[in-house]
Amino acid sequence: MTIQLNHTIVSAHDPRASARFLAEILGREPPRSFGPFYVVPLDNGVTLDYMHSDGDIPPQHYAFMVTDAEFDAIFERIRERELPYWADPGHHQRGAINHRDGGRGLYWDDPNGHYLEIMTRPYGGGG
């Protein structure tokens, strides 16, 4: 058996709302509940399992590889919601996308301050 990431737990003040936010932006099915978690499945078998957390939540970064068509659809949903987005992880290039390695990428924040990213090519892959 090869080693594969199966899931990761994402801390959230309102895990149901946060999981729904991600699922809607990515165009996924609504999250399902599993024990204390709200689960957002991805196409490669990995799930993001949102769990309630009180207090401060340190931001985490979650990057999603998408096709050009998926990028366009997700980007449109981000713009429809008037969410701020950036071309860079440091949030310096607001309202722009990047074109690293011949692809496209952008960053936005989830309701708990986690950094979300979509990209059409892996960085460092040339192009």
C-alpha positions as a Python dict, from the first residue, in 0.01 Angstrom:
ca = {
    (1, 'M'): (0, 0, 0),
    (2, 'T'): (121, 350, -78),
    (3, 'I'): (95, 622, 183),
    (4, 'Q'): (-181, 868, 103),
    (5, 'L'): (-337, 1155, 294),
    (6, 'N'): (-691, 1049, 392),
    (7, 'H'): (-823, 1351, 583),
    (8, 'T'): (-728, 1651, 786),
    (9, 'I'): (-919, 1824, 1062),
    (10, 'V'): (-1000, 2192, 1012),
    (11, 'S'): (-1078, 2395, 1323),
    (12, 'A'): (-1378, 2626, 1298),
    (13, 'H'): (-1600, 2831, 1527),
    (14, 'D'): (-1903, 2709, 1328),
    (15, 'P'): (-1792, 2391, 1152),
    (16, 'R'): (-2119, 2338, 967),
    (17, 'A'): (-2120, 2690, 819),
    (18, 'S'): (-1747, 2675, 739),
    (19, 'A'): (-1776, 2338, 565),
    (20, 'R'): (-2079, 2464, 372),
    (21, 'F'): (-1884, 2777, 270),
    (22, 'L'): (-1599, 2570, 124),
    (23, 'A'): (-1830, 2319, -44),
    (24, 'E'): (-2033, 2595, -208),
    (25, 'I'): (-1728, 2791, -329),
    (26, 'L'): (-1566, 2475, -471),
    (27, 'G'): (-1894, 2357, -626),
    (28, 'R'): (-1907, 2040, -415),
    (29, 'E'): (-2201, 1852, -268),
    (30, 'P'): (-2317, 1980, 72),
    (31, 'P'): (-2098, 1854, 357),
    (32, 'R'): (-2208, 1545, 544),
    (33, 'S'): (-2193, 1509, 920),
    (34, 'F'): (-1984, 1234, 1075),
    (35, 'G'): (-1962, 1235, 1453),
    (36, 'P'): (-1847, 1583, 1558),
    (37, 'F'): (-1728, 1663, 1204),
    (38, 'Y'): (-1869, 1821, 889),
    (39, 'V'): (-1692, 1651, 600),
    (40, 'V'): (-1605, 1802, 261),
    (41, 'P'): (-1483, 1525, 27),
    (42, 'L'): (-1244, 1600, -259),
    (43, 'D'): (-1200, 1401, -580),
    (44, 'N'): (-872, 1238, -475),
    (45, 'G'): (-1027, 1066, -171),
    (46, 'V'): (-907, 1324, 81),
    (47, 'T'): (-1160, 1490, 308),
    (48, 'L'): (-1150, 1814, 504),
    (49, 'D'): (-1322, 1740, 834),
    (50, 'Y'): (-1443, 2057, 1006),
    (51, 'M'): (-1461, 2042, 1385),
    (52, 'H'): (-1576, 2296, 1643),
    (53, 'S'): (-1308, 2490, 1823),
    (54, 'D'): (-1340, 2767, 2081),
    (55, 'G'): (-1099, 3057, 2112),
    (56, 'D'): (-839, 3168, 1863),
    (57, 'I'): (-787, 2952, 1556),
    (58, 'P'): (-439, 2968, 1404),
    (59, 'P'): (-475, 3006, 1027),
    (60, 'Q'): (-393, 2704, 813),
    (61, 'H'): (-337, 2694, 437),
    (62, 'Y'): (-536, 2465, 206),
    (63, 'A'): (-450, 2462, -166),
    (64, 'F'): (-665, 2296, -432),
    (65, 'M'): (-549, 2191, -778),
    (66, 'V'): (-830, 2259, -1025),
    (67, 'T'): (-888, 2253, -1399),
    (68, 'D'): (-920, 2575, -1596),
    (69, 'A'): (-1299, 2529, -1614),
    (70, 'E'): (-1317, 2470, -1238),
    (71, 'F'): (-1099, 2775, -1177),
    (72, 'D'): (-1338, 2990, -1381),
    (73, 'A'): (-1644, 2857, -1194),
    (74, 'I'): (-1484, 2897, -848),
    (75, 'F'): (-1353, 3242, -936),
    (76, 'E'): (-1702, 3345, -1045),
    (77, 'R'): (-1849, 3226, -712),
    (78, 'I'): (-1581, 3423, -524),
    (79, 'R'): (-1666, 3737, -723),
    (80, 'E'): (-2043, 3684, -684),
    (81, 'R'): (-1997, 3682, -306),
    (82, 'E'): (-1769, 3986, -331),
    (83, 'L'): (-1502, 3803, -134),
    (84, 'P'): (-1158, 3966, -123),
    (85, 'Y'): (-894, 3765, -310),
    (86, 'W'): (-525, 3800, -377),
    (87, 'A'): (-264, 3681, -628),
    (88, 'D'): (-19, 3602, -349),
    (89, 'P'): (-22, 3423, -13),
    (90, 'G'): (96, 3737, 169),
    (91, 'H'): (-221, 3923, 68),
    (92, 'H'): (-31, 4206, -103),
    (93, 'Q'): (-183, 4185, -454),
    (94, 'R'): (-553, 4228, -379),
    (95, 'G'): (-803, 4180, -661),
    (96, 'A'): (-555, 3998, -885),
    (97, 'I'): (-474, 3642, -986),
    (98, 'N'): (-128, 3503, -1052),
    (99, 'H'): (-1, 3327, -1364),
    (100, 'R'): (284, 3126, -1213),
    (101, 'D'): (426, 2846, -1425),
    (102, 'G'): (181, 2918, -1706),
    (103, 'G'): (-126, 2854, -1491),
    (104, 'R'): (-357, 3064, -1279),
    (105, 'G'): (-389, 3089, -903),
    (106, 'L'): (-556, 3294, -635),
    (107, 'Y'): (-598, 3308, -259),
    (108, 'W'): (-893, 3396, -37),
    (109, 'D'): (-983, 3351, 330),
    (110, 'D'): (-1249, 3132, 484),
    (111, 'P'): (-1473, 3261, 766),
    (112, 'N'): (-1222, 3144, 1032),
    (113, 'G'): (-920, 3308, 869),
    (114, 'H'): (-781, 2996, 702),
    (115, 'Y'): (-599, 3068, 375),
    (116, 'L'): (-759, 2898, 76),
    (117, 'E'): (-600, 2871, -266),
    (118, 'I'): (-691, 2741, -609),
    (119, 'M'): (-434, 2684, -881),
    (120, 'T'): (-436, 2527, -1226),
    (121, 'R'): (-70, 2416, -1230),
    (122, 'P'): (163, 2311, -951),
    (123, 'Y'): (411, 2583, -864),
    (124, 'G'): (769, 2515, -965),
    (125, 'G'): (659, 2296, -1255),
    (126, 'G'): (773, 2533, -1529),
    (127, 'G'): (562, 2667, -1809),
}
